[in-house]
Amino acid sequence: MLKIIQPIPVIIISGFLGSGKTTLLNQLLYHLPRSALIINEFGTTALDQQLIREHQIPVSTLVGGCLCCQVRDALAPVLRNLRMAWEKKADKPFDRILIETSGVANPEPILESLFNQRWLKERYSLQGMITTVSATHQDIFNRFPESVAQLAWADTVVLTHTDRASASQIKTVQQTIQQLAPSALKINAIRGAVLPSLLATFNKPPHYASQAHAEPIPEHPFHSISLQLERVVDYQRFQTILIHLMTRYAQQLVRLKGIIYSHQQAAPFIVQAANGVVYPTITLQTKASDDGIGRLVLITEGRVDGLVEELMAQLRG
């Protein structure tokens, strides 16, 4: 007797650095709590899982590169392990898998794996890909081909940061979205909020087409720097330092994200910056595992001499 294989639904969340993927993911997890999550972080320090720490879900983290290049062969084993763990349990531990790509990942290799690797194709069913696009990032599509691929294969596009953008910026990005993703469902996030049921519903099959004869994906120019801060910092002074760095290195410093401990409060907080803008901090709930060590990840376009030294000198000053 043939065994009927029940495919596990998969949703991919993509989007360029600083476009609001993790914020959207948090909202989606409240709506879909019975999910397993795979997070791909370009840096060697895993930070995004700290942003979803209040969700009690299985989390697998792939760090130190992108699923499109440096760690592209790591996804299939993780999916195999999750599937085997799922099959062993009579009471299934999750109903779907969410994959959050790194902000500099081209999603094509991930899509290719799900569509063309027979074992995965039989056991997983791609529901669709959601791509976040910041209304303040109108220039990234001319600079970074990864952002074009993220948008071109999107089934749903969420326009974020509209409250931080001008009307002309919003119009420019909307035109790009329409040009690169004409068939995608378009959603505007209002101050980061999106109706989760819209994100979880795909009314048509994914429009990705296999790229069997596609050119190899070129190496991208991004570099990651991971730092640990053994001492607590002064909150206001740290914010001033970040604003200085994002202004001084506006073109080279593409993304900054970190978990910081300060004199002003016991709970850690998240700092984030992208595209020359320092975003409002987010206070995290304290956990017994918090170790009081701050962690920063900086992603630059090319190598930036003197950046780390300047940052550490200002922190010590």
Number of C-alpha atoms within 10 A of each C-alpha: 3 4 5 6 9 11 15 18 16 21 20 21 26 31 31 27 24 25 24 22 25 20 16 22 22 18 19 20 19 12 15 18 16 18 23 21 23 22 22 24 24 26 21 15 19 19 20 21 17 14 19 18 14 12 16 12 16 14 15 17 17 23 20 15 21 23 26 23 16 13 15 16 14 13 21 16 10 15 18 14 11 19 17 11 12 16 13 10 9 7 8 11 17 17 14 20 24 21 21 23 26 25 24 25 28 27 26 20 19 19 21 16 18 21 19 13 11 11 13 18 15 15 16 21 18 19 20 26 28 28 27 29 29 26 25 24 21 17 12 17 16 9 9 15 16 23 23 20 19 28 30 22 26 30 25 25 28 27 25 29 22 18 14 14 15 12 11 10 17 22 14 16 20 18 13 16 22 15 12 17 21 15 16 22 16 19 16 19 19 13 11 16 12 19 14 17 12 12 22 16 11 17 10 9 10 17 14 16 11 14 11 8 6 8 7 7 13 10 9 16 11 16 17 19 17 16 15 14 16 13 15 15 17 15 15 10 11 16 16 11 15 19 16 15 19 21 15 13 15 17 12 18 25 22 24 25 21 23 25 26 24 18 10 11 11 13 15 23 21 22 21 21 23 21 23 21 19 21 15 11 14 13 16 17 14 12 11 5 6 12 10 17 14 21 20 20 22 21 22 21 16 14 15 12 8 8 18 14 10 13 15 12 10 12 15 9 6
